[in-house]
Amino acid sequence: MRPRTPSLFVVIVCSALAAAGCSSGCGDEPPPIAPPAADPFSARSSDGFGARAAPGSASVVRRLDGDSLRRRGSDRPNIVVYLDAEPDAGGAPLEVRFTAELDEEQPDAELEWDFGDGTVEYGLLERTHRYEKHGEYEARLTVIVDSERETETVDIDVEEVAFDVSMDADPDSGPVPLRVAFAAEVIDDIDGPFTYHWEFGDGATATAPTATHIYRTPGDYIAKVVVESTNGQRGVEEFEINAEPAD
């Protein structure tokens, strides 16, 4: 049997491969195909947040999943302030004890107290303030933590009269000269001692729990007593006196 000669097709293919630089021989495996270049935008960063950057770029755009957002959000301070004032109403001068409480411990918190009467103080969760004049005030506490601010307010009502006083005048009318006996008594449960100041309406005054005054000129007068406690609080009462002409 005669040996088989290569077919014309095989000769042509091998010639073409030789011309293309094939040095492995026609019977060898073709060279492996190189994998495509990796997409620079498909790789996740080592921190697990899915950072992606374009080739040659130094900037990183983070794609945060829900857990990452919650984890980052928890870094912001959660400030909840409770504020109490005792008492929140009363007669002038009124001494009020303020007590503040934070929902979470904030060792670096800054506290700013504004009592509404022009007085501002800093620090401490408890403060005592004395309101000298009657009026309505808004006390304000601002808590500052890492540039985050939370404010709580409480209204303070300072009245002109702190407690009730009863007053008696006997008699309260009659012809001049009219001799009247006055007496005053504190009827609220307030600790003494007290000072008394009487004004009888005709320019005369007295300083005692009881007083006697003679009206010598006919007319209508307003007698007033001011009772003051040791802490400066006051009670006031008035009485109308009618001094009639003599018979």
Sequence and secondary structure as in RCSB ss.txt:
>XXXX:A:sequence
MRPRTPSLFVVIVCSALAAAGCSSGCGDEPPPIAPPAADPFSARSSDGFGARAAPGSASVVRRLDGDSLRRRGSD
RPNIVVYLDAEPDAGGAPLEVRFTAELDEEQPDAELEWDFGDGTVEYGLLERTHRYEKHGEYEARLTVIVDSERE
TETVDIDVEEVAFDVSMDADPDSGPVPLRVAFAAEVIDDIDGPFTYHWEFGDGATATAPTATHIYRTPGDYIAKV
VVESTNGQRGVEEFEINAEPAD
>XXXX:A:secstr
       HHHHHHHHHHHHTT  S TTS           TTT   TTSS  B  TT    B    HHHHHHHHTT
S    EEEEEE SEEESSEEEEEEEEESS  TT EEEEE SSS EEES SEEEEEE S EEEEEEEEEEETTEEE
EEEEEEEEES  S EEEEEESSEEESSEEEEEEEEE S     EEEEEE SSS EE SSEEEEEE S EEEEEEE
EEEETTS EEEEEEEEEEE   
